[in-house]
Amino acid sequence: GPWCGLRVRIGIHCGEVDIQLNSLTGRYDYFGNTVNKTARMEGACIGGAVAVTPEVMDELREREEVDVLDAVVISMGSTKFKGIEQHVRPFLLLPLSLLDRRTFIESQLLLSREDRRIKVQQ
């Protein structure tokens, strides 16, 4: 295939979480809508890219950091995710160093939408 190596998928969302100490492991567990939305972004992502929610993009724009991302922003369209009431319009961030993979990533994104039967509204 067009890739050699590890295909990492990253999903990012921002917001409040519920934190609870796990008495068995002594570590913290994180719960809530923010955690669910983050997991859905990771699941919708394509290896080699980062999927972010509109809230993350708004935060980056507010901080004027979108231009310094060193990445191409690809809209994933309005999508309905399990456990999330409203449609979400996530974005893929593709590092400029991986720009030659854009066509492949966009084709995989279309395939994954069909495979997962995610409802997409254009």
C-alpha positions as CSV (number, residue, x, y, z in Angstrom):
1,G,0.0,0.0,0.0
2,P,0.9,3.7,0.0
3,W,2.0,3.6,3.6
4,C,4.9,1.9,5.5
5,G,4.9,2.1,9.2
6,L,2.5,3.0,12.0
7,R,-0.8,4.7,11.1
8,V,-1.8,6.6,14.2
9,R,-5.3,8.0,14.6
10,I,-5.9,10.9,17.1
11,G,-9.2,12.4,18.1
12,I,-9.4,15.7,20.0
13,H,-12.2,17.4,21.8
14,C,-12.2,20.0,24.6
15,G,-14.5,20.4,27.6
16,E,-15.3,19.4,31.1
17,V,-14.9,15.8,32.3
18,D,-15.8,13.8,35.4
19,I,-12.7,12.5,37.1
20,Q,-12.9,9.6,39.6
21,L,-10.1,7.8,41.4
22,N,-10.1,4.1,40.6
23,S,-9.7,2.4,44.0
24,L,-8.3,-0.8,42.4
25,T,-5.6,0.7,40.3
26,G,-5.0,4.0,42.2
27,R,-5.3,5.9,38.9
28,Y,-7.9,8.3,37.7
29,D,-10.7,7.4,35.3
30,Y,-12.4,10.0,33.1
31,F,-16.1,10.0,32.2
32,G,-18.7,12.1,30.5
33,N,-19.8,13.6,27.2
34,T,-16.3,15.1,26.5
35,V,-14.7,11.7,26.8
36,N,-17.3,10.1,24.5
37,K,-17.0,12.8,21.9
38,T,-13.2,12.5,21.9
39,A,-13.5,8.7,21.4
40,R,-15.9,9.2,18.5
41,M,-13.4,11.6,16.8
42,E,-10.6,9.0,17.2
43,G,-12.9,6.4,15.7
44,A,-13.8,8.5,12.8
45,C,-10.2,9.5,12.0
46,I,-8.0,8.0,9.4
47,G,-4.5,6.8,10.2
48,G,-1.9,9.5,9.8
49,A,-4.3,12.3,10.6
50,V,-6.0,14.0,13.6
51,A,-9.7,14.5,13.9
52,V,-11.0,17.5,15.9
53,T,-14.4,18.8,16.8
54,P,-15.7,22.2,15.8
55,E,-15.1,23.3,19.4
56,V,-11.4,22.6,19.1
57,M,-11.3,24.5,15.8
58,D,-13.1,27.4,17.4
59,E,-10.6,27.4,20.2
60,L,-7.7,27.4,17.8
61,R,-9.2,30.2,15.8
62,E,-9.9,32.2,19.0
63,R,-6.2,31.8,20.0
64,E,-5.2,32.6,16.4
65,E,-3.3,29.3,16.2
66,V,-5.0,27.9,13.1
67,D,-2.5,29.5,10.8
68,V,0.5,28.0,12.7
69,L,-0.9,24.4,12.7
70,D,1.4,23.4,9.8
71,A,-1.5,21.3,8.6
72,V,-4.2,21.1,5.9
73,V,-7.8,21.2,7.3
74,I,-10.2,18.8,5.7
75,S,-13.9,19.0,6.6
76,M,-15.5,15.6,7.3
77,G,-19.1,17.0,6.7
78,S,-22.0,16.8,9.2
79,T,-22.1,13.4,10.8
80,K,-24.2,11.7,13.4
81,F,-22.2,9.7,16.0
82,K,-23.5,7.1,18.5
83,G,-24.2,8.6,21.9
84,I,-24.1,12.2,20.7
85,E,-27.5,13.9,20.3
86,Q,-26.6,16.5,17.7
87,H,-24.8,16.1,14.4
88,V,-21.1,17.0,14.6
89,R,-19.0,18.6,11.8
90,P,-15.5,17.3,12.6
91,F,-12.3,18.2,10.8
92,L,-9.3,16.2,9.8
93,L,-5.9,17.9,10.3
94,L,-3.3,16.5,8.0
95,P,0.3,17.6,8.6
96,L,1.9,19.4,5.6
97,S,4.7,16.8,5.7
98,L,2.1,14.2,4.8
99,L,0.3,16.3,2.1
100,D,1.1,13.7,-0.5
101,R,-1.3,11.4,1.3
102,R,-4.2,13.7,1.1
103,T,-6.0,12.0,-1.9
104,F,-5.5,8.6,-0.2
105,I,-6.8,9.9,3.1
106,E,-9.8,11.5,1.5
107,S,-10.7,8.3,-0.3
108,Q,-10.3,6.3,2.9
109,L,-12.6,8.8,4.7
110,L,-15.3,8.3,2.1
111,L,-14.9,4.5,2.4
112,S,-15.0,4.5,6.2
113,R,-18.2,6.6,6.1
114,E,-19.9,4.0,4.0
115,D,-18.4,1.0,5.9
116,R,-19.5,2.4,9.3
117,R,-22.9,3.5,7.9
118,I,-22.4,6.9,9.4
119,K,-25.1,9.3,8.1
120,V,-23.4,12.1,6.2
121,Q,-25.2,15.3,5.2
122,Q,-23.5,17.3,2.5
